Amino acid sequence: MSIEHDPRPVVVVGAGPVGLSAALALRAAGMTVTILEAEPENRVRPGSRAIYVHGSTLQLLERMSPGLGRRLALRGLVWPTRRTLWRGRQVFSRTHANRPPSELPHFTSLPQTAVEALLLDACREAEVEIVWAAAVTDLEPRVDGVRITAGSRRWIADSVVGADGARSAVRRAIGVEMEGSRSANSYVIVDVAEDATAPLPVERVFHYEHPAVGGRNVLLVPFAGGWRADLQCNPDDDPERFASAEGAREWVANTLGAKYGERVTWVSTYQFLQVVARRFVDTHRRVLLVGEAAHLFAPFGARGMNSGIADADAAATAIAAALDTPELATSAVDAYEAERHAAAEWNRAAAGEALDHLRAQTLWRRTKRHGAALAAPWWPPAGEWLDTAPYGPGGGPPAAGTKY
C-alpha cells in the first residue's frame, strides 16, 4: 500500500451533488480540497433521482462558484402552474408570473445527473483534485488529523467531510448510528420521456385518490426533458404490480396519457426512511457528516439534496474557521453540528407531516381532507391547503443563532 505523504487540509468522501458542493464551498474559502469517490469516473447514474433544486440552493451554489446557480437555472425547467385534483375533480389551480431573467428563480427542475455534471465542471474549473475508484475501506480520526485508506492508498487529512450517502463508510467508521423510522407504504417512482413534438402543459399536478388507478395518490412533475410520476401504493399492495414493465406502462398511460405508457425510461420502488444520525461529527471534531450520510427523509418538499448542500456549505464554514483559528476549532465544529442536526430534525418532522397527510391513517385526517375538497369550490384557502399539504410545512429550518 502506498502512503500519501503530503497531508491534505480537507478530504471530501463522495462525489455526488453534496460532496461536489462541499468541495466548491471549501475552495471558495481558499482551501485545497481532495475528493475520494468510490465509483469510476465513467459511472452511469440511472434515473433522474433528485429533480428539484430550491432557489436558496441556487443562491448557495452561486456564492460558492459565481455563475453556477444561473447555469443550473438555465438548464432546468420552471413550471409556472400547479394544480390539485380530488378524485378527478380540480380543487386548486394557480399560475405564477415569470421572474425577470436577471433574477434566480424560486426553483429549477432537472435530473440530478445534469446537476452533478455542472457541479463537476465547476469543481474542475476550481482545480479540485478528484480521485476516482477510491472506495474508503478504513478511516481513523485522531487528535491531530484523520488517516484514510482508499483503494491501495493511504491519505492523511486535517479534516474530512463525509458525503458518501446512505450507506456511508465514513459514518460507520466513526461509529455513528441512524435513528428513525421507515414508511409503511411503498411508492413507485417513474421517469417518463416527454414527447417534444406534442408536449404536455408545463405544470405540476397532484391527484388525491386518482380514479384511474384505484383511488391511489399520484404526483406528476415535469423536469427538463421529461416527467416524474409518483404512485403511492396502498399498505397491502404488492409494489411490483405497479413497478413491472406492464404495470408501470398501464398506470402511467392512465395518468399522463396513452402515449406516455410507452415512454417510461426508469422505474424504482421505495419505502422512505425518516432517519437522522445520532451525531454529525466524531469525538475529535475532525470528521463532519453531510447529506445522506447524516440524514434521510421522505422526498416530500425536496428536502434531501437541498438540505445536503446546505450541510456542505455550513461544514465548509466550520472547517475554514477551525483550520484558520485552531483555538476556535471545537466551538466551530460543535456549532456546525448543533445547527445542521437541528435542521435535519426540522426537515424530518416536515417530511413526516407530509407523509402522515398523504397516508391519512386517522379518521380526523381523512375527514379534514374530504372536508377541504368539498369546501374548495367556494373557499379558496381549502384548495390551497390541499395543494401545499403533500409537501409539508413551507419555509425552512430556523436560522442558527450559534456564534463562535
N, C-alpha and C positions, 0 to 999 in steps of 0.2 A: 504493500500500500504506500503510495506517495503522500508526502506531507506538504501542505501548502504553508510555506514558512512565513510569508507576509500576512500578518493578521489583517482582516477586513474590519473596517469600522462597523459595518452593518451587513448581515446576510439576510435576505428575504427568501423564505422557503415557499415556493409555489408561484407559478406564472399565469394564474388566472387573472380576472379583472381586478381582484382585490390586491393580489401580490404586485401586479404591474403598477397599480395606483400607489401602493406604498413606496415602491422604488422611485416613482416620479416625485412624490412628496419629499422623500429624503434627498433626492438630487436638487430639488428646489430649495432645500435648506442648506445646500452646499456640501452634502456628504457623498462620499464614494460608496457605491452600492453593488453588491453581487446577488443575483437571483439564482437559486438552485431549483430546477424543475425536474420532476421525476420522469415526465414523458419526453419523447424525442421532439426535435424542432418541427418535424413534418407531421405531427399528430393530427388526427382527424377528430373533430368535435361534433358528434351527431346532434341534430335538433337545434332549435332556436334558443332553448334554455331561457335565461332571464332576458326579457324583451323590453322592459320599461325602465328608462333612466329618468329619475326625478330631476326637476330643474335645479334643486340645491346641489345635486351631484354634478350636473353640468358646470355649475359655478365653481365647485371644488376643483374639478379637473381643469377648468380654465385657469385657475390660480396656480395649480401645480405645473401646468405646461401651457403657456399662452397660445390660444388658437385651438386647443384640443376640444374644449367644450363646444365650440362653434362647428368644428368638423363633425363631431358626433351628431349635432343637431341637423346639419345638412344631409348627413347620410340617413337619418331616421325619418320617421313619419309622425306627424302630429294630427291625431284625429280630432276634428272640431266638434263632432256631435256625439252625445251619449244618450242612449235610450234604455229604458227598462220596461219589460212586459211581464204581466201576471197571467199565467195560463193562456198565453196568446194574445192578451189584450194590453195595449200600450197604456202604461200608467205614468210615464215620465219621458220627456224629451227636451233636450236643450242643446243649442248650437252656440259655440263661443266664437267671438270675433278673432281674427288672426292678429298675433302680436306683430309689431313693426320688425322688419328684418334685422334691424340693428340690435335687437334685444334677444337674449337667450329665451327659448320657450319654457313653459312650465314643465314640460317633459318632452322626451322623444322616444319613439318606439322602433327598435331594430334588433336583429338577432344578437345574442351575446357574442357569437363568433365575430361579428363585424366590430363590436365594441373592443374585443380583445385585439383584433388586428390593428385598430387605430391606436390603442394603448401601447402595443408592441412597437409600432413605428415611432411613437413618441419616446419610448424608452431607448430605442436605438439612437435617435437624434440626441438624447441626453447622455449618451455614452454609458448606459447602464450595462454592466457585464452580466451576461446570461449564460449559464451553464446548463445545457440540456441533457436529458437521460442521466440525471444525477439524483436518484431517489435517496432520501435521507434514511439511513439504517440505524444511526445512533446519534444521540445529541446529549451533551453533558454540560449543563450550566455550572459555572464556578464563580467564586467571588470576583475573580479577575477576568472573566470572559466566558465564552462558550466554545466547546470542542464539538465539531460536527463531522460525522462520517457520511459521505455521499458517494455512491459508486465506489471507485477504487482510490478515492482521495480523502484526505482529512483537512478540514478547514478550521480556522480559528477566527472568532469574531468578538468584537466588544459587545454587540447586541444582535439579537435575532428577532425577526418578525415572522411568526408562524402563520402563513396564509395558504396552507396546504389542504384546506377543505374539510369536509365532514369526517373523513377517515384520517384526520391529521396525525402524522407520525410525530410531529413536534409536540402536540398536546399529550400524546401517550408518553413521550419521553420525559415530560416534566410531571407526570403522574396526576393529571387533572381529569376529572370525570365530568360528563354532561349530566344534567338533571332536567327532567321534564316528562313529557308525555307524547304519545303518538295518536293521530286521529283514527277514529274507528272506521269512518267511511273511506273507501278508495276513490281516487279521482283519475280519470283518463284524460290525458293531455295530448293534443294532436296538432301538428303543423300542417297547414294546407297552403299550397301554392296558389297565388292569385292568378286569375285569367286576365292578362294585361290587355287583351282585345275587348273585353267587356267586364271591367271590374265592378265589384260591389261598391256601394257608397262607403266612404271612409268614416266609420262610426263604430264606437264601442257599444255592444248590445248585451244586456243581461236578461236572461229568461228565468223567472221563477216558475217552476213546475211546467216545463215546456210540454204541451200536449202531444207533440210528435215523438217524444222519447219517454213516454210513460210517466210523465209528471216529474221528471228529474230536472234539476237546475242546470243551466247551460250558460257559459260565458263565451262570447265571441269578440275577439280583439284583433284589429288589424295591426300589422307592423310592416316595415319596409320589405316588400316582396311577397307578403303572404298574410295568413291569418292564424291566430292561435285559437283553438276551440277546446274548452274545458268542460267535461261532463262530470257531474257529481253523482257517484253511484249510491244506491241505497245500501244500508248496512248489510242486508242479506244478499246483495248482488254478487255474482262471480264477475270480477272486473274483466276477465279475459273475454267474456261475451262481447264487451264493447271495445276491447283493445285488439282483438283479432283483425286481420285484414278485411274480412267480410263485415264484421261488426262495426268497425270504425267507418268503413265506407257507407254503411247504412245510416248511422246516426248523423254523420257529417252531411250527407245528402239531404237528410230530413230537416236540418237546422240551417245550413248555409245555402243549400240549393243543389239540385240533382247533379250538375256537372262537377261540383266540388268533391263529391264522393270519390271521384277518380283522380283527385289531385292531392291526396294525402301523402305527405313525404316523411313523416316521423310520428311514431306513437309511443307514449310512455305511460306507465301506471304508477301512482304514488299513494302511500299513506303518509301524510305530512307529519313530520316531527316538530315538536314545540319544546326545544331544549336549549339551555344556556350552560356554559361551562361554569363550574364552581368558582374557579379563579381565572383571570385573564393574563396573569403573569406568574413567573416562577418565584421561588423564595429568594433568589439572589437579584431579582429585578433586572435580569439580563434578557429574558425571553418574553415577548409580548404576542398574545394571540389576537388575530383579527379575522373578520368574516366568518365563514362556516366552520373554521377551526374553533371558534368561540361560541357560535350560536347557530341554530337552525330554526326557521319559522315557517308556518304555513304561508303560502305565497300571496295571500290577500293583502293588497296595499303595496305590493312590490317592495317588501322591506329587506329582503335578503342581500342582494348585491349592493343596493344603495346604502344600507347601514354598514356593510362591509367596507365600502370605500370611505365612509365617514370614520370608521375604525382606523383605516390605514392612514388617513390624514392626521388623526389625533395621535397615533403611535409615532409617526414621524416627528411631530412636535415634541413629544415626550423624550424621544431618543436624542433629538438635537439638543434639548436642554440638558439632558443627562451627560452627554459627551462634552458639551461646551463648558458646563459648570459642574464638575463632579460632586461638589458638596450638595447640589440640588438633585442628584440622580434619584435618590429614594423617593423624595416627595414628587418629582416629576412623573415617575412611573406609577406611583400609587395614585396620583391624580388621574392618569390615563385609565387605570383600572376602575376607579370609582365612577368616572364619567361614562365610560363605554359599557360597563356592567349595568349601570342604571338605564342606559339607552336600550340595551338588549332586553332587560326585563320589561321596559315600556313597550317595545316592539312585540315581544312575545304576548303580552297582555292584549295589545291592539289586534294582532293577528288572531288570537284566541277568541276575542269578542266577535270578529267577523266569522270565524269558524262556527261558533255557537249560534250565530244568527242564521247561517246557511243550513245547519243541521236541524235547527228548530225542534229540539227534542222535548221541550216542555210545552204544556198547553198554553201557558202565557205567551211564549214566543210565537207559537203558531197563530194564536188569536190576534196578537198585535200585528203580525204581518198581514193576515187576511183583512183585518180592520182597516189597515192603511191602504190596501188595494181597493177596498170599497170606497174609501174616502177620497182617494187621489183625484177623481174627475172634478170634484168641487172644492177640494182643499189642497192646493199645490204642495205645501210642506210634507204631506203624507207621501206623495210621489217622490219628492226629493229624498226623503229618508229611505224609501225602498231602493233608490238608486245608489245611495252612498253607503248604506249599512253593510253590503257584502265586502267592503274593503277595510272596515274597521274605522276607528276614530281618525279624524283629519289631523293635520299638523304633524308634529314630530316630538321626539323626547324633549323634556325640559332642558334648557341650556345649562351647562355645567357652571357652577359658581366657584369651583375649586381653583385656588391660585397656588403657585409655587415660585 
